[in-house]
Amino acid sequence: MPVPAAQVHNRHPLAVALFALTAASGLIDAISYLGLGHVFTANMTGNVVVIGFALVGTDGFSITGSLTSPAAFLTGSVPAGRLAARHGSGSRGPWLRTALLAETALQAVAAAVAFACAERGGRTRRPPRPR
């Protein structure tokens, strides 16, 4: 007999949340890949492929940009792991609150940096290409 699973059509909260996160992740990756110079920000698997393209010298791919995203991901995973270990037993409320506050603070810092680096017209500053 099959085990009942959470499905979107029955509006199970977990299935709906996972569907929304999947859609948001895909949208974020599409926008960041096109707008940030061929770098994935939501899913790290694509960066491994892009790093491979950059290593073999394919035009339009930056190894520096492609390594920045996984490095930031790994940098964030250490405090997240410590947070999970600290709040692992007990109620999820304090853990969720701490994680959301940390994420909100990091998003605010990222937005401030993006606005500080932006030129008029909404484009970010890039160093001139060598000729």
Secondary structure in CASP SS format (residue, H / E / C, confidence):
PFRMAT SS
TARGET T0000
AUTHOR 0000-0000-0000
METHOD secondary structure of the structure
MODEL  1
M C 1.00
P C 1.00
V C 1.00
P C 1.00
A C 1.00
A C 1.00
Q C 1.00
V H 1.00
H H 1.00
N H 1.00
R C 1.00
H C 1.00
P H 1.00
L H 1.00
A H 1.00
V H 1.00
A H 1.00
L H 1.00
F H 1.00
A H 1.00
L H 1.00
T H 1.00
A H 1.00
A H 1.00
S H 1.00
G H 1.00
L H 1.00
I H 1.00
D H 1.00
A H 1.00
I H 1.00
S H 1.00
Y H 1.00
L H 1.00
G H 1.00
L C 1.00
G C 1.00
H C 1.00
V C 1.00
F C 1.00
T C 1.00
A C 1.00
N C 1.00
M C 1.00
T H 1.00
G H 1.00
N H 1.00
V H 1.00
V H 1.00
V H 1.00
I H 1.00
G H 1.00
F H 1.00
A H 1.00
L H 1.00
V C 1.00
G C 1.00
T C 1.00
D C 1.00
G C 1.00
F C 1.00
S C 1.00
I H 1.00
T H 1.00
G H 1.00
S H 1.00
L H 1.00
T H 1.00
S H 1.00
P H 1.00
A H 1.00
A H 1.00
F H 1.00
L H 1.00
T H 1.00
G H 1.00
S H 1.00
V H 1.00
P H 1.00
A H 1.00
G H 1.00
R H 1.00
L H 1.00
A H 1.00
A H 1.00
R H 1.00
H H 1.00
G C 1.00
S C 1.00
G C 1.00
S C 1.00
R H 1.00
G H 1.00
P H 1.00
W H 1.00
L H 1.00
R H 1.00
T H 1.00
A H 1.00
L H 1.00
L H 1.00
A H 1.00
E H 1.00
T H 1.00
A H 1.00
L H 1.00
Q H 1.00
A H 1.00
V H 1.00
A H 1.00
A H 1.00
A H 1.00
V H 1.00
A H 1.00
F H 1.00
A H 1.00
C H 1.00
A E 1.00
E C 1.00
R C 1.00
G C 1.00
G C 1.00
R C 1.00
T E 1.00
R C 1.00
R C 1.00
P C 1.00
P C 1.00
R C 1.00
P C 1.00
R C 1.00
END
